[in-house]
Amino acid sequence: MTNVLQLPNVSIRPELAQKGATTESNVMLILREVVAKLAVDKPLWRFIAYDRNYTGAVDHFVIMQDGEELGQLEHTYFRGNNCISVSNKRIKQARERSSSYRTKDASKAIATIKKMFNTRSVSERLADASEIAGQVMYQLTSNKQREYGHADRELASEAVKFARGEGYELFMRHLETNGKQAMVNKFETLKQERQALDEAKELYVNDKTATVLLGNGMYVVKRRAGTEIFDDNTLPEKLRGKIGMLKLVEDEHFITGIGCRATSDVFVLLLDEENEQ
């Protein structure tokens, strides 16, 4: 059998190559038939040799298409037997006791991979986008709370030192006359930003925002009332304006009154009351 590492759509992870893996390296027998069959049947898939066992034989592949990971294929021991382990998010969601499908039968492994390893559907991408958006919103809120807390403690420390003697009003004038007005300004700014993010997070938790997923010139918009798909010609003007503003900022950035850019193609929009439905 031809060494599967020499097939045109099979490659070696750079880190593994640095450790000495080459196209002449051995591949575990239990995986060879699976990779050889799929590499021919699925020429658009890329099979990346990801890891080796203690003997130097490749025992783990990551399968990709168009930059998206479809899943992983590796050798494992199960109930005392050498087995093929097939895993991805779909398989994990479908199984109750295990996050992977394990079998000694190469044909069963191939059938499972062909069935379960496909690029994500719009609904799956939207679910992932919603998860990412939620994580980013919570992280932004946490980070801002930490910044605000630090600024609050810093300001309180200065206030205690002076206010115990002559009072808070004198202390504020002290800050102005000693070039520390920027400290007060920073505190007030962070306070307003934290409040805006808290309110935005509350709207997100209560499903009063729109999550927007961009891709291939289309806008997939998830609101409480349901999911809609628009293109550049049909996208509502109010949504277009907010997306346009968020496109001007970097990922994981929030604009008060507008929303959050979670990633380059995932946005959370704060909705006007008329646009919540």
Phi, psi and chi 1 to 4 in degrees:
 res  aa     phi    psi   chi1   chi2   chi3   chi4
   1 MET       -  134.6  179.9 -176.1  -69.7      -
   2 THR   -59.8  139.3  -57.0      -      -      -
   3 ASN   -60.9  119.7 -170.8  -26.9      -      -
   4 VAL   -62.9  -22.7  -64.1      -      -      -
   5 LEU   -68.6  -11.4  -63.8  177.7      -      -
   6 GLN   -97.1   -0.9  -63.1  175.7   -1.1      -
   7 LEU   -70.4  148.8  -65.4  171.9      -      -
   8 PRO   -62.7  -28.5   20.3  -32.9      -      -
   9 ASN  -105.2   22.5   53.4  -19.8      -      -
  10 VAL  -116.2  132.1  178.5      -      -      -
  11 SER  -138.1  174.1   61.0      -      -      -
  12 ILE  -115.4  131.2  -60.9  171.6      -      -
  13 ARG   -56.0  132.1 -176.4  168.3   65.0  107.8
  14 PRO   -51.3  -41.5  -27.8   35.6      -      -
  15 GLU   -63.3  -33.9  -66.5   83.8   -7.0      -
  16 LEU   -73.5  -36.4 -165.9   59.7      -      -
  17 ALA   -63.3  -37.4      -      -      -      -
  18 GLN   -64.3  -23.7  -69.0  174.5    2.2      -
  19 LYS   -89.4    5.3  -64.5  178.5 -178.8  178.7
  20 GLY   109.9   -1.2      -      -      -      -
  21 ALA   -72.4  136.8      -      -      -      -
  22 THR  -135.2  176.9   70.2      -      -      -
  23 THR   -67.4  -11.1   55.7      -      -      -
  24 GLU   -92.4   -3.5  -60.1  -62.9  -33.5      -
  25 SER   -65.8  155.5  -65.2      -      -      -
  26 ASN   -79.7  148.9 -171.1   30.1      -      -
  27 VAL  -118.6  136.4  175.1      -      -      -
  28 MET   -54.3  134.3  -69.8 -163.1   70.0      -
  29 LEU   -54.5  -39.2  179.6   62.0      -      -
  30 ILE   -65.4  -19.8 -162.1  168.7      -      -
  31 LEU  -100.2  -19.3  -59.6 -177.3      -      -
  32 ARG   -59.2  -49.6  -72.5 -177.7 -156.7  166.3
  33 GLU   -60.9  -39.3 -179.5 -179.7  -11.9      -
  34 VAL   -64.7  -50.2  177.7      -      -      -
  35 VAL   -66.1  -43.0  175.4      -      -      -
  36 ALA   -60.3  -44.3      -      -      -      -
  37 LYS   -67.4  -47.4  173.9   67.3  173.7  172.8
  38 LEU   -70.0  -36.3  -70.6  171.4      -      -
  39 ALA   -62.2  -31.9      -      -      -      -
  40 VAL   -80.8  -43.5  173.2      -      -      -
  41 ASP   -71.4  -27.0  -70.0   -9.8      -      -
  42 LYS  -124.4   73.1  -60.7  -71.8 -173.9  178.4
  43 PRO   -65.4  -19.4   24.1  -35.2      -      -
  44 LEU   -84.0  -11.3  -62.9 -178.3      -      -
  45 TRP   -81.8  148.2  -72.7    7.8      -      -
  46 ARG  -112.4  129.6  -72.3 -173.0   57.9 -128.8
  47 PHE  -107.7  114.7  -61.9   78.2      -      -
  48 ILE  -107.5  117.1  -57.5  172.3      -      -
  49 ALA   -66.1  115.8      -      -      -      -
  50 TYR  -101.7  -33.7 -166.9   81.5      -      -
  51 ASP  -154.9  165.4 -151.7   -7.8      -      -
  52 ARG  -127.9  159.5  -60.8 -170.0  -66.1  178.2
  53 ASN   -90.3 -172.5   63.3   16.4      -      -
  54 TYR   -66.3  -20.1   68.7   96.0      -      -
  55 THR   -86.3   -7.3   69.4      -      -      -
  56 GLY    95.0   -1.2      -      -      -      -
  57 ALA   -82.4  136.8      -      -      -      -
  58 VAL   -65.9  127.0  174.3      -      -      -
  59 ASP  -129.3   15.7   66.1  -12.2      -      -
  60 HIS  -155.0  126.0 -173.9  173.1      -      -
  61 PHE  -124.3  143.2  -73.2   85.4      -      -
  62 VAL  -108.5  132.4  173.0      -      -      -
  63 ILE  -107.5  126.7  -57.9  175.3      -      -
  64 MET  -125.1  156.9  -51.3  -79.3  -67.0      -
  65 GLN  -148.9  124.8 -178.7  177.8   -3.4      -
  66 ASP    52.3   41.2  -61.9  -31.8      -      -
  67 GLY    80.8   -1.7      -      -      -      -
  68 GLU  -105.3  130.8  178.7 -178.4  -21.1      -
  69 GLU   -74.4  122.7 -179.4  178.3  -38.1      -
  70 LEU   -87.9  -30.2  -56.7 -178.1      -      -
  71 GLY   163.0 -172.0      -      -      -      -
  72 GLN  -133.3  149.4  -58.8 -166.1   23.7      -
  73 LEU  -130.6  126.4  167.4   70.7      -      -
  74 GLU  -154.9  165.4   56.2 -172.5  -47.9      -
  75 HIS   -85.0  143.8  163.1  -98.9      -      -
  76 THR  -149.6  162.4 -170.8      -      -      -
  77 TYR  -102.3  130.7  -69.8  103.1      -      -
  78 PHE  -141.0  119.2 -178.0   58.0      -      -
  79 ARG    54.2   39.9  -65.0  177.2  178.8  173.3
  80 GLY    80.9    5.4      -      -      -      -
  81 ASN  -116.5  150.7  -63.4  -53.0      -      -
  82 ASN   -73.0  126.5  -73.7  -58.2      -      -
  83 CYS  -133.8  163.2  -70.4      -      -      -
  84 ILE   -97.0  129.2  -58.0  163.9      -      -
  85 SER  -109.0  126.2  173.4      -      -      -
  86 VAL  -118.9  127.8  178.3      -      -      -
  87 SER  -146.3  145.5   61.3      -      -      -
  88 ASN  -165.7 -177.6   67.5    4.3      -      -
  89 LYS   -65.1  -39.4 -169.7  170.3 -176.2  178.6
  90 ARG   -62.0  -43.9  -70.8 -168.9 -173.8  118.1
  91 ILE   -64.6  -41.5  -67.5  173.8      -      -
  92 LYS   -60.7  -42.0 -178.7  177.6 -179.7 -179.8
  93 GLN   -69.5  -27.1  -68.7  173.0  -19.1      -
  94 ALA   -85.7  -15.8      -      -      -      -
  95 ARG  -109.0  142.8  -60.2 -179.3   69.2   82.6
  96 GLU   -92.2  -37.9  -64.9  179.8   -1.8      -
  97 ARG  -102.6  -14.2  -62.8 -175.5  178.6 -180.0
  98 SER  -144.5  153.9  172.1      -      -      -
  99 SER   -93.2    2.5   60.5      -      -      -
 100 SER  -142.8  161.2   64.5      -      -      -
 101 TYR  -100.0  127.4  170.6   72.9      -      -
 102 ARG  -121.2  135.6  -67.4  166.4  -66.0 -163.0
 103 THR  -155.1  155.0  179.5      -      -      -
 104 LYS   -91.6  -12.3  -65.3 -175.5  -68.2 -177.2
 105 ASP   -93.3  114.5 -170.4  -28.4      -      -
 106 ALA   -61.2  -38.3      -      -      -      -
 107 SER   -65.7  -36.0   61.8      -      -      -
 108 LYS   -69.1  -38.6  -70.5 -177.7  178.2  179.3
 109 ALA   -63.3  -42.8      -      -      -      -
 110 ILE   -63.4  -43.9  -68.9  169.6      -      -
 111 ALA   -62.6  -41.5      -      -      -      -
 112 THR   -64.8  -42.6  -62.4      -      -      -
 113 ILE   -63.5  -44.5  -69.7  172.6      -      -
 114 LYS   -62.9  -33.7  -73.1 -176.3  175.0 -179.7
 115 LYS   -77.7  -40.3  177.7 -179.0  177.9 -178.5
 116 MET  -101.4  -19.1  -55.7  -62.4  -78.2      -
 117 PHE   -97.2   88.9  -77.7   26.1      -      -
 118 ASN  -138.0  158.6  -64.5  -67.5      -      -
 119 THR   -61.1  151.9   53.9      -      -      -
 120 ARG   -64.7  142.8  -67.6  172.8  -61.4  166.0
 121 SER   -75.8  169.6   65.1      -      -      -
 122 VAL   -59.8  -41.3  171.2      -      -      -
 123 SER   -65.9  -37.7   60.2      -      -      -
 124 GLU   -68.0  -41.8  -72.0  174.7  -38.4      -
 125 ARG   -64.1  -38.0  -70.0 -174.7   47.1  142.2
 126 LEU   -67.4  -38.8 -172.4   56.9      -      -
 127 ALA   -62.9  -42.9      -      -      -      -
 128 ASP   -64.7  -39.1  -70.8  -15.6      -      -
 129 ALA   -63.6  -40.9      -      -      -      -
 130 SER   -64.5  -38.3  -65.3      -      -      -
 131 GLU   -65.4  -44.5 -178.4  178.6  -12.5      -
 132 ILE   -63.2  -44.3  -68.4  170.9      -      -
 133 ALA   -60.0  -43.1      -      -      -      -
 134 GLY   -62.8  -42.8      -      -      -      -
 135 GLN   -62.5  -42.8  -68.8  171.1   -8.5      -
 136 VAL   -67.0  -41.6  170.4      -      -      -
 137 MET   -61.1  -45.1  -70.9  -67.9  -69.1      -
 138 TYR   -65.9  -38.4  -81.3  103.7      -      -
 139 GLN   -67.5  -41.1 -171.8   60.6   50.5      -
 140 LEU   -60.3  -43.9  -78.3  169.9      -      -
 141 THR   -63.2  -43.4  -55.8      -      -      -
 142 SER   -63.2  -44.7  176.3      -      -      -
 143 ASN   -62.7  -42.6  -70.0  -15.3      -      -
 144 LYS   -67.8  -37.5 -167.0   58.9   65.5  176.8
 145 GLN   -61.4  -40.2  178.6   62.5   43.4      -
 146 ARG   -65.6  -43.0 -174.5  167.3   54.6 -108.3
 147 GLU   -62.7  -45.0  -70.4 -178.1   51.3      -
 148 TYR   -62.7  -42.8  168.8   76.6      -      -
 149 GLY   -61.1  -41.1      -      -      -      -
 150 HIS   -64.0  -45.4  176.0   74.9      -      -
 151 ALA   -63.9  -38.6      -      -      -      -
 152 ASP   -62.8  -45.4 -173.9   27.3      -      -
 153 ARG   -66.3  -37.7  -69.0 -171.3  -63.5  -86.8
 154 GLU   -63.6  -45.0 -172.9  176.8   51.6      -
 155 LEU   -67.6  -41.6 -176.9   61.8      -      -
 156 ALA   -62.3  -37.2      -      -      -      -
 157 SER   -62.2  -44.3  176.3      -      -      -
 158 GLU   -66.2  -39.4  -70.2  -69.0  -30.1      -
 159 ALA   -64.9  -41.6      -      -      -      -
 160 VAL   -61.7  -42.3  167.8      -      -      -
 161 LYS   -60.9  -37.0  -66.4  175.7 -175.2  176.7
 162 PHE   -99.1  -40.0 -172.0   74.3      -      -
 163 ALA   -67.8  -23.2      -      -      -      -
 164 ARG   -64.5  -23.6  -77.5  178.5  179.3  173.1
 165 GLY   -96.6  -58.6      -      -      -      -
 166 GLU  -114.8   -2.7  -58.3 -180.0   57.2      -
 167 GLY   101.9  160.9      -      -      -      -
 168 TYR   -64.4  -41.0 -174.0   73.7      -      -
 169 GLU   -62.1  -43.5  -68.8 -176.2    3.3      -
 170 LEU   -62.6  -36.5  -72.9  175.1      -      -
 171 PHE   -62.4  -43.6  168.0   62.3      -      -
 172 MET   -63.0  -40.5  -62.2  -58.3  -72.5      -
 173 ARG   -65.7  -34.3  -72.7 -160.4  -68.3  -89.8
 174 HIS   -59.8  -43.7  164.0   75.5      -      -
 175 LEU   -62.3  -42.2  -69.4  176.8      -      -
 176 GLU   -63.5  -47.0  -67.4  177.8    7.8      -
 177 THR   -75.4  -13.4   57.2      -      -      -
 178 ASN  -111.8   22.1  -73.0  -83.5      -      -
 179 GLY    68.9   24.6      -      -      -      -
 180 LYS  -109.1   16.6  -65.0 -174.5  178.2 -179.8
 181 GLN   -61.1  -29.3 -176.9   62.7   37.9      -
 182 ALA   -60.7  -31.7      -      -      -      -
 183 MET   -64.5  -42.6 -177.3 -174.8  -63.2      -
 184 VAL   -66.7  -43.4  179.9      -      -      -
 185 ASN   -59.9  -42.4  -66.3  -19.3      -      -
 186 LYS   -63.6  -43.4  177.9 -178.8  178.3 -178.5
 187 PHE   -59.2  -47.6  173.4   78.5      -      -
 188 GLU   -65.7  -40.0  -67.1  -63.6  -23.4      -
 189 THR   -63.8  -47.7  -62.3      -      -      -
 190 LEU   -64.7  -34.8  -73.3  170.9      -      -
 191 LYS   -62.2  -45.0 -179.8  179.3  179.1 -179.3
 192 GLN   -67.0  -41.0  -66.8  172.0    7.0      -
 193 GLU   -65.7  -41.0  -69.4  176.6  -11.9      -
 194 ARG   -62.7  -43.0 -173.6 -153.6   62.5  172.9
 195 GLN   -63.2  -41.6 -176.8  176.5   -0.8      -
 196 ALA   -64.1  -40.4      -      -      -      -
 197 LEU   -69.1  -38.5  -97.7  171.3      -      -
 198 ASP   -60.0  -43.3  -78.6  -18.2      -      -
 199 GLU   -66.2  -40.0  -67.9  171.8   -4.7      -
 200 ALA   -65.5  -41.4      -      -      -      -
 201 LYS   -63.3  -39.5 -174.3 -174.0   75.6  171.7
 202 GLU   -61.9  -41.3 -172.7   69.4   19.5      -
 203 LEU   -64.1  -40.7  -68.8  173.6      -      -
 204 TYR   -64.1  -45.4 -178.1   83.5      -      -
 205 VAL   -61.2  -36.7  169.2      -      -      -
 206 ASN   -90.2   14.4  -68.0  -44.1      -      -
 207 ASP    59.4   41.2 -157.1   16.7      -      -
 208 LYS  -113.2   26.4  -66.1 -176.7  177.5 -178.9
 209 THR  -126.0  172.2   58.5      -      -      -
 210 ALA  -115.0  128.9      -      -      -      -
 211 THR   -97.5  126.6  -61.5      -      -      -
 212 VAL  -117.3  129.1 -178.9      -      -      -
 213 LEU  -114.2  121.4  171.0   64.0      -      -
 214 LEU   -97.3  143.7  -85.9   60.8      -      -
 215 GLY   179.2  132.3      -      -      -      -
 216 ASN    54.4   39.3  -60.7  -39.9      -      -
 217 GLY    75.4    6.8      -      -      -      -
 218 MET  -112.7  153.9  -53.8  -60.1  -70.3      -
 219 TYR  -119.7  110.3  -58.9   80.5      -      -
 220 VAL   -93.4  114.6 -177.2      -      -      -
 221 VAL  -113.4  119.2 -179.3      -      -      -
 222 LYS  -106.1  116.1  176.8 -179.4  176.9  -67.5
 223 ARG  -123.3  174.0  -72.5 -179.6  -82.1 -165.0
 224 ARG   -56.5  -36.5  179.3  167.2   51.8 -174.1
 225 ALA   -76.2  -13.3      -      -      -      -
 226 GLY   144.5 -169.9      -      -      -      -
 227 THR  -114.1  135.0  -60.7      -      -      -
 228 GLU  -129.2  154.2  -62.0  175.6  -81.2      -
 229 ILE  -120.5  128.2  -60.3  177.7      -      -
 230 PHE  -124.2  162.4  -57.5   99.8      -      -
 231 ASP  -117.9 -172.7   58.0   22.8      -      -
 232 ASP   -62.2  -25.2  -74.5  -32.2      -      -
 233 ASN   -86.2  -26.9  -64.5  -39.2      -      -
 234 THR  -105.6   -8.6   59.8      -      -      -
 235 LEU   -62.6  125.5 -177.5   67.1      -      -
 236 PRO   -55.5  142.4  -26.4   35.3      -      -
 237 GLU   -59.6  -40.0 -165.2   61.4   34.9      -
 238 LYS   -66.6  -37.1  -71.3 -170.5  176.0 -179.2
 239 LEU   -70.1  -40.2  -61.7 -176.3      -      -
 240 ARG   -58.7  -44.2 -176.5 -168.1  -52.6  -83.2
 241 GLY   -62.8  -42.5      -      -      -      -
 242 LYS   -69.7  -41.6  -68.4 -176.2  176.7 -177.3
 243 ILE   -62.0  -41.3  -66.8  172.3      -      -
 244 GLY   -58.8  -42.3      -      -      -      -
 245 MET   -66.8  -41.0  -68.2 -173.4   67.0      -
 246 LEU   -69.8  -26.4  -70.0  171.6      -      -
 247 LYS   -67.1  -17.7  -76.9 -177.5  177.0 -179.8
 248 LEU   -83.1  -11.3  -60.4  176.8      -      -
 249 VAL  -109.5  169.2  -59.3      -      -      -
 250 GLU   -80.5  167.3  -63.4 -179.0   -7.0      -
 251 ASP   -58.0  153.2  -66.2   -7.5      -      -
 252 GLU    59.0   43.1  -59.5 -173.4   13.0      -
 253 HIS  -126.0  140.6 -166.1   89.4      -      -
 254 PHE  -114.9  136.4  176.4   78.0      -      -
 255 ILE  -116.2  121.5  -60.1  178.2      -      -
 256 THR   -56.1  130.3  -61.0      -      -      -
 257 GLY    81.5   -7.7      -      -      -      -
 258 ILE  -113.1  -59.0  -59.1  -61.0      -      -
 259 GLY   150.1 -156.3      -      -      -      -
 260 CYS  -130.9  136.1  165.4      -      -      -
 261 ARG   -95.4  104.2  178.2  173.4 -176.8  166.7
 262 ALA   -75.0  -50.4      -      -      -      -
 263 THR  -138.8 -173.1   69.1      -      -      -
 264 SER   -64.4  -21.1   60.3      -      -      -
 265 ASP  -131.0   14.1   56.5    2.5      -      -
 266 VAL  -127.0  124.6  177.6      -      -      -
 267 PHE  -129.5  148.5  -59.8   82.6      -      -
 268 VAL  -117.0  121.3  175.9      -      -      -
 269 LEU  -107.6  133.8  -54.6 -176.3      -      -
 270 LEU   -78.5  131.2  -56.8 -177.9      -      -
 271 LEU  -100.7  142.1  -63.2  176.1      -      -
 272 ASP   -69.0  157.5  -59.6  -34.1      -      -
 273 GLU   -56.4  -36.1 -167.6  170.4  -48.4      -
 274 GLU   -73.3  -17.9   60.7 -174.1  -80.6      -
 275 ASN  -102.2    6.2  -69.8  -37.8      -      -
 276 GLU   -72.1  -26.6  -72.8 -174.9   13.4      -
 277 GLN   -86.9      -  -58.0  -59.2  -36.9      -
